[in-house]
Every structure is written in structure tokens, then in C-alpha cells.
Amino acid sequence: MDTADGRNALGEFLRARRELVRPEEVGLPVTGTRRVPGLRREEVAMLAGISADYYLRLERGRDRNPSVQVLDALAEVLQLDADSAAHMVELARPKSRRRQSLPRTERVPDGIGMLLDTFAVPAFVQNRCMDVLAANRLAVALSPHMAPGVNRLRALFTDPLAQQLHMDWEQGTAGVVAQLRAAVGAETEDPRLTQLVGELSLKSERFRRLWARHDVRRWEGATTRLRHPQVGELHLRREKLVVAGSDGLLLVVHYAEPGTPSATALALLGSLCATKQEATGAPHPDNGPRR
């Protein structure tokens, strides 16, 4: 099972990515039975213009300081996109030059907490490990997995309700794991990440397979399709904005294109949420510790 402790992060990445490249995709003939998925080590070395012995040392962690030229050649052979290539370069940087891991004070700024309450759309704040730290009422009404204290990654892979809610669950799970890789970068020694990856690798075969691929995707806007039990199908845009001055916190906002059925459904959810609050006097969702 792939680990998250960073002992040989570059080697693990190289191995995982070469196993995803088929020989015919790089112009190599396929003859006989191949005992390994994807490319063999010696094939990667040949195509990258380096010795097989040197590539073996890279993959086994005995040499962790390849030159820029070698990394560029490997990125081309392994067919890495810009995000994955940048991730590989980060993994190859000497550890002494990486940003030192400091004790994290994941404090949601007071202004961001107040801003959440002004939004007429679902919005919440999450950290790198996808723990929800703060949320407005409409976010919690849209999904219980957007409530403060919930880890969205854990919920997505272990709660059956998540698969019912997310109409594009398979595509969404692949994307969120790749985004987690991008969010943590080379800082794979984070004990919270190690614990979360270990837990989900045991509980979810799909997570285990996706994490082992080492896909990397930067945070970006996307469309998500939800099947809400009260207001029906929703097609919402999702934007993730970096909270300035924080250590990797993201403000996540869901909204609908004006004039669409989804906009009508989201407005109805807002009305239901407001009516429930007035009827019950329910307090605002706990926006979590602001340490």
C-alpha cells in the first residue's frame, strides 16, 4: 500500500506514473507477455536518455536530486501535464529547501466568518485535509457533509449518502483525491494526512486505488451535480478561493447560473432553510474553533 510519510515520495510517484503509460502510447512495440503494467524501468530510462541504473536509483530513493533536464525528460516520457510535472519537481527538491512545516493555527478569520453569513449561496471554509472549519446555514442545508467538523474526504468515500447526493460521484472522487495531492505537495509528513490516508485506504478500495495513481490536479472551478432530497436536481458551479493570510484554507462557494432551474431550486432551498430557522429558532451552525 502506498504511504504518505514522504520517505521516498519521488520514487513512489515515478513508479505509479510509469505504470499508467502503455508502451504503444510512446511508440514502443508490444511483443509477448508483459509481467508489469505500463512501462518497464529500462524503457523509461531509454526514452528519457538516462541509464537504467540511474533511473533505478531514482525510483528506489537512492538518488533524490535529479537535474532539471532529467526531470523534463521524465515528464515527457511519463506524459505528465503541467500540474503533475510541477508536483514531480517539488518532490525532487532537497528537503532543506522546502518550506519548513510549522505548527498550524487553522484560524478562520473573523471577517471570513461574517462574510459566510452574508452569502445567499452555500459557502464554507475547509483546510488542506478537507476538514470543514466554518459554514453558513445554506451550505449545511445543501449537504450535511458541509457542516463544521466534517471531513469531506472521509464523508465522500465512507458515507453512502454521499454517493446518493453526488450524481457524478466517480468523477468527483477522482478529482478530489488528485486535488488533495496538489494541496499537500511535498509536505507528505503531515501526521493528519498520514492518518487520513491510512484510514481511507483501509475503508475504501476506490480511495486506495485513486491515491496509488498519484494523479495531481490544482484547485479550480467546476460544475457539480447534486440530487437533493428536498429540492431535486441541482447543477451548481463550485469555486474555491484561497483565504488570504491563512495556511492553505479555502473558501468554497456553490452557486447556480441565473435563470436556470437550478437557481430556482437553490432559492427554494434557501426559503426552506429560513423557514426552518424561524420555526425552530435553530442557532447558526457552529463555525468551529478559531484558534
QUIUR-V189227 format. One record per residue. N is the residue number from 1. RES is the residue in three letters. PHI is phi as a letter, one per 30 degrees, with the letter a starting at -180 (* if undefined). PSI is psi in radians with two decimals (* if undefined). D_CENTER is the distance of its C-alpha to the mean C-alpha in Angstrom with 2 decimals. Layout:
{{N/RES/PHI/PSI/D_CENTER} {N/RES/PHI/PSI/D_CENTER}}
//
This chain:
{{1/MET/*/2.40/18.83} {2/ASP/d/2.47/16.28} {3/THR/c/2.98/16.13} {4/ALA/b/0.34/14.01} {5/ASP/c/-0.05/17.15} {6/GLY/i/0.16/17.29} {7/ARG/d/-0.61/20.85} {8/ASN/b/1.02/20.44} {9/ALA/d/-0.72/16.94} {10/LEU/d/-0.81/18.49} {11/GLY/d/-0.72/20.57} {12/GLU/d/-0.70/17.87} {13/PHE/d/-0.84/15.92} {14/LEU/e/-0.78/19.24} {15/ARG/d/-0.80/20.25} {16/ALA/d/-0.72/17.19} {17/ARG/d/-0.62/17.34} {18/ARG/d/-0.50/21.13} {19/GLU/d/-0.22/21.06} {20/LEU/c/-0.12/19.30} {21/VAL/c/2.13/22.09} {22/ARG/d/2.52/25.28} {23/PRO/e/-0.74/28.57} {24/GLU/d/-0.38/29.90} {25/GLU/d/-0.34/27.01} {26/VAL/c/0.32/28.35} {27/GLY/i/0.30/31.99} {28/LEU/c/2.40/32.85} {29/PRO/d/2.55/35.31} {30/VAL/c/1.97/34.41} {31/THR/b/2.45/37.39} {32/GLY/i/-2.95/37.95} {33/THR/c/2.25/35.49} {34/ARG/c/2.26/32.33} {35/ARG/d/-0.17/31.26} {36/VAL/b/2.57/27.74} {37/PRO/d/2.59/24.93} {38/GLY/i/-2.52/24.34} {39/LEU/c/2.60/26.19} {40/ARG/d/2.80/28.38} {41/ARG/e/-0.79/28.15} {42/GLU/d/-0.48/31.49} {43/GLU/d/-0.70/30.46} {44/VAL/d/-0.80/27.52} {45/ALA/d/-0.81/29.97} {46/MET/d/-0.82/32.64} {47/LEU/d/-0.52/30.52} {48/ALA/d/-0.15/29.15} {49/GLY/i/0.54/32.71} {50/ILE/b/2.92/32.37} {51/SER/d/2.63/34.14} {52/ALA/d/-0.62/32.86} {53/ASP/d/-0.71/33.62} {54/TYR/d/-0.74/31.55} {55/TYR/d/-0.70/28.50} {56/LEU/d/-0.71/29.05} {57/ARG/d/-0.67/29.15} {58/LEU/d/-0.82/25.81} {59/GLU/d/-0.52/24.10} {60/ARG/c/0.03/25.86} {61/GLY/i/0.22/25.09} {62/ARG/d/-0.22/28.72} {63/ASP/b/2.01/28.12} {64/ARG/c/0.32/25.02} {65/ASN/b/1.03/26.38} {66/PRO/d/2.69/26.62} {67/SER/d/2.90/28.00} {68/VAL/d/-0.68/26.33} {69/GLN/d/-0.72/28.48} {70/VAL/d/-0.76/27.29} {71/LEU/d/-0.70/23.60} {72/ASP/d/-0.75/24.40} {73/ALA/d/-0.73/26.33} {74/LEU/d/-0.67/23.66} {75/ALA/d/-0.68/21.05} {76/GLU/d/-0.79/23.67} {77/VAL/d/-0.74/24.55} {78/LEU/d/0.02/21.04} {79/GLN/h/0.81/20.42} {80/LEU/d/2.44/17.36} {81/ASP/d/-3.14/16.24} {82/ALA/d/-0.71/16.24} {83/ASP/d/-0.79/12.60} {84/SER/d/-0.65/13.01} {85/ALA/d/-0.73/16.48} {86/ALA/d/-0.65/15.64} {87/HIS/d/-0.74/13.22} {88/MET/d/-0.72/16.20} {89/VAL/d/-0.72/18.58} {90/GLU/d/-0.72/16.76} {91/LEU/d/-0.50/16.90} {92/ALA/d/-0.16/20.56} {93/ARG/d/2.45/21.62} {94/PRO/e/2.42/24.08} {95/LYS/e/-0.57/22.70} {96/SER/d/-0.37/25.50} {97/ARG/c/-0.14/24.24} {98/ARG/d/2.76/20.70} {99/ARG/d/2.21/20.21} {100/GLN/d/2.40/21.61} {101/SER/d/2.11/19.59} {102/LEU/c/2.75/21.51} {103/PRO/e/2.25/21.73} {104/ARG/c/2.23/19.27} {105/THR/c/1.66/20.91} {106/GLU/d/1.27/18.30} {107/ARG/c/2.15/20.90} {108/VAL/d/2.04/20.29} {109/PRO/e/2.49/23.01} {110/ASP/e/-0.68/25.92} {111/GLY/d/-0.65/25.88} {112/ILE/d/-0.67/22.34} {113/GLY/d/-0.74/23.42} {114/MET/d/-0.63/26.48} {115/LEU/d/-0.69/24.69} {116/LEU/e/-0.72/22.61} {117/ASP/d/-0.31/26.00} {118/THR/d/-0.27/27.33} {119/PHE/d/2.40/24.77} {120/ALA/c/0.28/26.15} {121/VAL/b/2.79/22.71} {122/PRO/d/2.32/19.90} {123/ALA/a/2.51/17.98} {124/PHE/a/2.95/16.21} {125/VAL/c/2.34/14.74} {126/GLN/b/2.76/11.75} {127/ASN/c/-3.02/11.05} {128/ARG/d/-0.61/8.42} {129/CYS/d/0.13/8.39} {130/MET/i/0.51/8.23} {131/ASP/d/2.31/12.01} {132/VAL/d/2.13/13.99} {133/LEU/c/-0.46/16.75} {134/ALA/a/2.62/18.76} {135/ALA/a/2.69/19.31} {136/ASN/c/3.00/22.25} {137/ARG/d/-0.66/24.36} {138/LEU/d/-0.56/23.30} {139/ALA/d/-0.77/19.60} {140/VAL/d/-0.60/20.86} {141/ALA/d/-0.58/23.28} {142/LEU/d/-0.73/20.70} {143/SER/a/2.32/18.69} {144/PRO/d/-0.28/19.43} {145/HIS/d/-0.01/15.75} {146/MET/c/0.19/15.70} {147/ALA/d/2.55/18.45} {148/PRO/e/2.40/18.53} {149/GLY/j/-0.23/18.07} {150/VAL/d/2.42/15.65} {151/ASN/c/2.01/12.35} {152/ARG/d/-0.58/10.38} {153/LEU/d/-0.81/8.37} {154/ARG/d/-0.78/11.91} {155/ALA/d/-0.72/13.57} {156/LEU/d/-0.62/11.67} {157/PHE/c/-0.30/12.63} {158/THR/b/-0.25/15.93} {159/ASP/c/2.03/17.60} {160/PRO/e/-0.48/19.63} {161/LEU/d/-0.50/19.87} {162/ALA/d/-0.71/16.25} {163/GLN/d/-0.55/17.16} {164/GLN/d/-0.64/20.32} {165/LEU/d/-0.75/18.80} {166/HIS/c/1.93/16.11} {167/MET/d/-0.48/18.27} {168/ASP/c/0.88/15.60} {169/TRP/e/-0.78/13.93} {170/GLU/d/-0.81/13.62} {171/GLN/d/-0.70/12.18} {172/GLY/d/-0.70/9.75} {173/THR/d/-0.68/8.60} {174/ALA/d/-0.73/8.34} {175/GLY/d/-0.70/6.33} {176/VAL/d/-0.58/3.66} {177/VAL/d/-0.71/3.99} {178/ALA/d/-0.61/4.59} {179/GLN/d/-0.59/2.54} {180/LEU/d/-0.75/2.65} {181/ARG/e/-0.79/5.69} {182/ALA/d/-0.65/6.58} {183/ALA/d/-0.69/6.60} {184/VAL/d/-0.39/8.75} {185/GLY/h/-2.23/10.60} {186/ALA/d/-0.01/13.86} {187/GLU/d/0.99/13.93} {188/THR/d/0.00/13.35} {189/GLU/d/-0.05/16.48} {190/ASP/e/2.07/15.10} {191/PRO/d/-0.53/16.87} {192/ARG/d/-0.71/14.60} {193/LEU/d/-0.78/11.65} {194/THR/e/-0.79/14.37} {195/GLN/d/-0.76/15.68} {196/LEU/d/-0.79/12.61} {197/VAL/d/-0.74/11.78} {198/GLY/d/-0.77/15.53} {199/GLU/d/-0.85/15.99} {200/LEU/d/-0.51/13.54} {201/SER/d/-0.56/14.87} {202/LEU/d/-0.63/18.27} {203/LYS/d/-0.42/17.72} {204/SER/b/2.02/15.75} {205/GLU/d/-0.65/16.80} {206/ARG/d/-0.78/14.17} {207/PHE/e/-0.78/11.33} {208/ARG/e/-0.75/13.64} {209/ARG/d/-0.72/14.17} {210/LEU/d/-0.73/10.68} {211/TRP/d/-0.63/9.86} {212/ALA/d/-0.32/13.29} {213/ARG/d/-0.42/12.74} {214/HIS/i/0.59/10.85} {215/ASP/d/2.56/9.38} {216/VAL/b/2.28/7.92} {217/ARG/b/2.20/7.27} {218/ARG/d/2.69/8.00} {219/TRP/d/2.33/7.70} {220/GLU/a/2.86/10.64} {221/GLY/d/2.66/12.92} {222/ALA/a/2.98/13.19} {223/THR/c/2.34/15.54} {224/THR/b/2.47/14.95} {225/ARG/c/2.17/17.88} {226/LEU/b/2.58/18.90} {227/ARG/c/1.64/22.06} {228/HIS/d/2.40/23.33} {229/PRO/d/-0.36/26.24} {230/GLN/c/-0.71/28.35} {231/VAL/c/0.04/27.94} {232/GLY/i/-2.65/26.77} {233/GLU/d/2.38/24.43} {234/LEU/b/2.28/22.33} {235/HIS/c/1.87/20.73} {236/LEU/b/2.51/18.82} {237/ARG/d/2.55/17.23} {238/ARG/b/2.17/14.11} {239/GLU/c/2.47/13.93} {240/LYS/b/2.02/11.79} {241/LEU/c/2.32/14.30} {242/VAL/d/2.31/14.41} {243/VAL/d/1.99/16.99} {244/ALA/d/2.42/19.70} {245/GLY/i/0.05/21.01} {246/SER/c/2.98/18.18} {247/ASP/c/1.30/16.07} {248/GLY/i/0.25/12.61} {249/LEU/d/2.54/13.15} {250/LEU/b/2.41/12.06} {251/LEU/c/2.05/14.54} {252/VAL/c/2.20/13.27} {253/VAL/b/2.33/16.23} {254/HIS/c/2.37/17.19} {255/TYR/a/2.82/20.47} {256/ALA/c/2.64/22.75} {257/GLU/d/2.26/24.87} {258/PRO/e/2.48/28.35} {259/GLY/i/0.03/31.00} {260/THR/c/2.81/28.85} {261/PRO/e/-0.56/29.13} {262/SER/d/-0.63/25.64} {263/ALA/d/-0.71/26.95} {264/THR/d/-0.76/29.92} {265/ALA/d/-0.67/27.91} {266/LEU/d/-0.66/25.70} {267/ALA/d/-0.69/28.97} {268/LEU/d/-0.72/30.44} {269/LEU/d/-0.69/27.61} {270/GLY/d/-0.70/28.27} {271/SER/d/-0.73/31.96} {272/LEU/d/-0.69/31.46} {273/CYS/d/-0.77/29.35} {274/ALA/d/-0.69/32.10} {275/THR/d/-0.74/34.83} {276/LYS/d/-0.71/33.37} {277/GLN/d/-0.73/33.10} {278/GLU/d/-0.66/36.70} {279/ALA/d/-0.62/38.00} {280/THR/c/-0.28/36.46} {281/GLY/i/0.51/36.16} {282/ALA/d/2.39/32.67} {283/PRO/d/2.88/31.26} {284/HIS/d/2.53/28.17} {285/PRO/e/2.41/24.93} {286/ASP/d/2.04/24.68} {287/ASN/d/0.34/22.39} {288/GLY/i/3.05/21.90} {289/PRO/d/2.38/23.16} {290/ARG/c/1.24/23.53} {291/ARG/d/*/24.41}}
//
